[in-house]
Amino acid sequence: MAILTKALQEKYITRPEKVEHLGSYHYAPTRTKSGQSVSAESAKGVAAFYRAFDMICSDVAAMPFKSYQRDESGSRAPIAPNSRTRNLQYLLEIQPNNYGWTPWQYNYAAMAWLLGHGNCYEWSPPIRPAQKFILRADRTRPVMDADGRIWYETYLNGAKPHYIPDVEIMHTLINPDASGHVGRGVVTFARETVGRRMAANEAASELYNNGMNAKAYIQMQSSLDTEGRKRVKQAYTEALKDGLAVFDNKVLQFEPITLSLADSQFVEQNVQTDRDIANFFGVSEHFLNAGKQSYNSNYQKYEEYLIGPLNKYLVQREQAARIKWLPQSEQATSYFKYNRAALLRMSPKERAETNEIQIRSAQLKPSEARAMEDRDGGYDGYIITKNYATMSEEGEIISQVNEGNIQNAE
């Protein structure tokens, strides 16, 4: 980015005379009531948070993102990637930029900024060859100039801000603040919950480090000054580390103060905290390796996951890409779509049955079904079950299908 930025600074990036910030940053670590400083990065130290965060980012990143075009008849056709022109589909499917990023890496980073910080800024600079980049959401925010135009203030490689025009940025966000221009990440709302889990983990580590019996009190026969108490404490601490304490007649009472994780209700508290984290992400507990699932098949399991937490991210990016990445003259006939079927994992038997139904009802070509199973060849035409017929509104048969041929009814 530093090399690209240096080349673009004077030619493409200008500075408006006066800007007004449309939203504030929400990214600084904040100390919670539990005493923990929680940020989007430190929250990943909590297993439940990291599991939900990584799962959503990975699943969206692995989902094919395609561009389509409709013709005058209403038929749609996917746009193929073109390595010579580096069209949009090439950037989305093969290589988003010349810095070695894969499409999976690019899409994962986009989702990570969106979930962690509430905003994702995808930059399409006017350069050749065409490339796409993701600006750091913790160093970028929208501003407005004196003429009411939107710019994006970003710190690319130093303390000096750069201003990129709105037309080059696709900004997606979640949980918008009062301004409506800046989003807020999951941590903004889950901070106290994550802080409690971090504090519980820290307390558990301390207990294990001290052997679960770290504290005790000793009652001596005579009074001791500060130095005397210090010597006794040091002597008995060293003895207890070896697992054996030798008492003399000057000690009246020695009582260890034991504390177990069960007595402190650590297990119950942590289970509830993990359940709360799952709710913040909108995923079921079993996705975080907790709780029980009640589905007849994996298809039902992932269908709920797709319709629930994932779809809101997919729809927003589909709509934003149509507006930002296509000229207005093409927006009526071209659009972007995630292949959601890639996530709906069925068993081989379920896939075979589904493909068969779609093939014999002319919804899918045999060649298309074979391609979905990573197989070559197949009949490249539509097949329909014999004796299907079309009927008028009055219930009269207009035509029927006989061995693949449509015949008019007598």
Secondary structure by P-SEA (a helix, b strand, c coil): caaaaaaccccccccccbbbbcccccccccccccccccccccccccaaaaaaaaaaaaaaaabbbbbbbbccccbbbbbbbbccccccccccccccccccccaaaaaaaaaaaaaaccbbbbbbcccccccccccccccbbbbbcccbbbbbbbbccccbbbbbcccccccccccccccccccccccccaaaaaaaaaaaaaaaaaaaaacccccbbbbbcccccaaaaaaaaaaaaaaaaacbbbbcccccccccccccccccaaaaaaaaaaaaaaaaaccccccccccccccccaaaaaaaaaacccaaaaaaaaaaaaaccccccccccccccccccccccccaaaaaaaaaaaaaaccccaaaaaaaacccccccbbbbcccccccccccccccccccccccccc
